[in-house]
Amino acid sequence: MMDNLLPWASQPFVGRPFILQKDWAPFHGAKATKVVLDTHFPGYLGKDLWPTRSPDLNPMDFSVLGLLESKISGSSYNSVDALKAAL
């Protein structure tokens, strides 16, 4: 998160508000993640304010990712490049 998200978020949004959306997968709620969020993204929506499995609030999980998953299900790939080519 520190190596990727913070540099990315600091460039286009300098001085402007933005919404950091995450789906609260188990690793998103890790203590280290919460420390980064508390420090760099005060006011983020906590786990108790974000509905789980909401297609309205997390459309990628219910449309695009489902479509991609259907394209590759039942197959195995020997490399990331092979997986990318299948998608």
C-alpha positions as CSV (number, residue, x, y, z in Angstrom):
1,M,0.0,0.0,0.0
2,M,2.8,2.4,0.9
3,D,4.7,1.7,-2.3
4,N,1.8,1.9,-4.7
5,L,-1.4,3.5,-3.4
6,L,0.1,6.5,-1.6
7,P,2.3,7.7,-4.5
8,W,-0.6,7.1,-7.0
9,A,-3.2,8.9,-4.9
10,S,-0.9,11.9,-4.1
11,Q,-0.3,12.8,-7.8
12,P,-3.7,13.4,-9.5
13,F,-5.5,14.4,-6.3
14,V,-3.2,16.8,-4.7
15,G,-5.3,19.2,-2.6
16,R,-8.6,17.7,-3.9
17,P,-10.9,15.3,-2.2
18,F,-11.3,11.8,-3.4
19,I,-12.9,8.6,-2.3
20,L,-10.8,5.5,-1.5
21,Q,-13.0,2.5,-2.1
22,K,-12.1,-0.9,-0.8
23,D,-14.0,-4.1,-0.3
24,W,-12.9,-5.0,3.2
25,A,-11.4,-8.3,2.2
26,P,-9.7,-9.8,5.2
27,F,-6.3,-8.4,4.3
28,H,-7.8,-4.9,3.8
29,G,-8.8,-5.0,7.5
30,A,-5.3,-5.9,8.7
31,K,-3.9,-3.8,11.5
32,A,-1.1,-2.5,9.3
33,T,-3.6,-1.5,6.7
34,K,-5.7,0.3,9.3
35,V,-2.7,2.3,10.5
36,V,-2.0,3.5,7.0
37,L,-5.6,4.4,6.4
38,D,-5.8,6.3,9.8
39,T,-2.6,8.2,9.0
40,H,-3.1,9.0,5.4
41,F,-6.8,8.8,4.7
42,P,-8.6,10.2,7.7
43,G,-12.3,9.9,7.5
44,Y,-12.3,6.7,5.4
45,L,-15.4,4.6,5.6
46,G,-14.8,1.9,8.1
47,K,-15.9,-1.7,8.0
48,D,-19.1,-0.9,9.9
49,L,-20.2,1.7,7.4
50,W,-19.6,-0.2,4.2
51,P,-22.2,-2.8,3.2
52,T,-20.7,-6.2,2.3
53,R,-21.3,-7.7,-1.1
54,S,-23.1,-4.6,-2.5
55,P,-23.3,-4.6,-6.3
56,D,-24.3,-0.9,-6.2
57,L,-21.2,0.1,-4.3
58,N,-18.7,-2.4,-5.7
59,P,-19.7,-3.0,-9.4
60,M,-16.4,-4.4,-10.4
61,D,-16.9,-7.5,-8.2
62,F,-20.3,-8.2,-9.7
63,S,-19.8,-7.4,-13.4
64,V,-16.3,-7.1,-14.8
65,L,-14.6,-9.6,-12.5
66,G,-17.4,-12.1,-12.9
67,L,-17.1,-11.8,-16.7
68,L,-13.3,-12.3,-16.5
69,E,-13.7,-15.2,-14.1
70,S,-16.1,-17.0,-16.5
71,K,-13.6,-16.7,-19.3
72,I,-10.8,-18.5,-17.4
73,S,-12.7,-20.9,-15.1
74,G,-11.9,-24.5,-15.5
75,S,-8.5,-23.7,-17.0
76,S,-5.0,-23.5,-15.6
77,Y,-2.2,-21.3,-16.7
78,N,1.6,-21.8,-16.4
79,S,2.4,-18.1,-16.3
80,V,1.0,-14.7,-15.8
81,D,1.5,-14.0,-19.5
82,A,-0.6,-17.0,-20.4
83,L,-3.4,-15.8,-18.1
84,K,-3.2,-12.3,-19.5
85,A,-3.5,-13.7,-23.0
86,A,-6.6,-15.7,-22.1
87,L,-8.3,-12.7,-20.7
